[in-house]
């Protein structure tokens, strides 16, 4: 799977991405809202190698992709896509390096992935579950037209404390309606 946007290339993670990947994956501020903790260089290397065996389309499995600058192929972050047990439902996660935040890359990445999921993979629904204090991600999802479907109070023990989460979703018909309106 490869997705191109105006500024980005979403592609397989490669061992050549290791130093850039480790740079932000070892930063506690970046991992604060993520389902992973800070990584050592060796953990990052192992992660990239194990992810190389995976490919899009296997239900129940997260597959990680590089988010690279389309002009120089430099890593600016990574994203993951998981098809649920029912592969018509997908979930997406995005991590942007602290060196490249606040430049619209997360939104551009999400638009590219949504286009792929709804238009090519023919997914029916994309769901997102995130901590209620992850304000940047809440704003991103709302700006894309995701609907808030739930607010779960202290429903998950996350990084040493009980956390509350929101669930957002978008249906393919909502995506196509937004595309027609443009």
N, C-alpha and C positions, 0 to 999 in steps of 0.2 A: 504494500500500500504506500502510495506517495501522494501528497496533496500539495498543490502550489497555490499561494495567494499572491497578492501584489508584492509583498516584501519577504515572504516566508516560504520555506520548504519544510514540510512535515514528512519525515523519512525515518527509516530504521536507525536506531542508535548504533554507533560504531565504536570500536575500541579507540579510534582517533579522537573521539569526543570526551575521553576519560578526564582530562585535566579540567576542562570547562564544566563538565557534569559534576565532578567532585567539588569544584569551587563553590557552587551554590548549594549542593546537597549536604555540605558540611557546615552550613551556616544556620544556627539555631533560629534566627528570625525567619528564614525561608521555610524551615520545617515546622514552624509553630502550628500551622493549621493542617498540615499534611498527615496522612496515615503512616508516615515513616519518620524515623528519627535521623539525626545527623549521621553521616556515613564517613567511615575512614576511606582512604584511597583504595585499600584492598577490597573493602565492601562494595565500593562503587564499581571497581573492575569486575568483581564477581557478578554484580547485578547486570551490568552491560552484557557480559558473556552469557549469562543464563537467559536473558531476554532475547538474545539472537536466535534462540531455538523457537520462539513463539511467532505466530502470525495472526493477522486479523481473521476473525470468523469463528473461533472456538468459543462456544458458550461457556460462561462462568470464569473466564480467564482474562486478567488484566494484561494488556500488551502496551509496552512503553515505546514512544516514538520521540525522536529528536525534533526540536523546533530550531531551524537554522535560518540564518540570513540568506536569502536567495542569491545575493550577489557574490558572497565570499564563502558560503557554506559554514560560517562560524556558528557554533551552538549558542543559543540565547536562552534555552530552556528545554523542557520536555513535557510531553502530554501522554496520557494513557486513555485507552478505550477498553471498556469491558462490555461484552454482550452478556445480558443476564441469561439465566437458564432458558428462558424464552428469548431466543435471539432477535426478536422484533423489538426488544427493549434494550437500550444501551445507557451506559454511564460514562462520563468523561471527567478526567482530572487534568489540570494544567499547573505547571510550575515554571515560573519565569525567573531567571537569574536576577539577583538584586542589581546587577550592573545594567540591566535592560528594562527595568520596570518603569511604569508610567509613560509608555510610548505607544500604547494601543496594541501591543503584541498579543496579549491574552485575548482580547476581543477578536482580533484578526484570526488568531488560531482557532477560537471557538466557532467563528463563522465558517471557516474552511472545513472544520470537522463536521459541523452540522450539515453543511451542503453535501459532504460525502455520505454521511449516515442516512440522511433523508432521500437524497436524489440517486445515489448509486447503490448503497447497501439496502435500500428500501426498509429502513427501520421505521417502526410506527411511533415510538416514544423514546425520548431522552430524559432521564431523571438525574437530578443532582441533589446530593445530601451533604450539607456543610454545617459547621459550627455557627451558632447564631452571632458570635462575635467576629466572624470573618467578614467584616464590612465590605472590603474591596470585592470579594467574590459575590456577595449579595448584590451589590451595585452592578457588577458585570452581568449577572444573570437577568436582573430586571431590565437592564438596558437592551438586552437581546430579545426580550419578550417572553421570558420564562414566567410561568405562573407559580406562586407560592401555594403549595398544596397541603403543607403541614408544618406544625411547630411542635416538636417533641421536647418536653421538659425533662432535663436530667435523665436522658434515656441511654447514654453511653458513657462508660468510664474511659476517659481519653486523656492520656499523658498525665496520670496521677490525680485526676479530679473528675467529678461528674460533669458532663457537658450537655448542653441543650442544642438541638439541631433543627434546621429548617430543611424541608424537602421542596424542591422546585421541579417542574417538568415542562416539556414542550412536546406537542403532538406533531406528526408530519403535516397534517392538514393546517395547523397553525403556521408552520414554517412556509408552506406553499402559499398560503394566504398573504403572508408578509412579503414574499418574493413577488407576487402579482401586484401588490400595492406600490412597489418601487417604481 
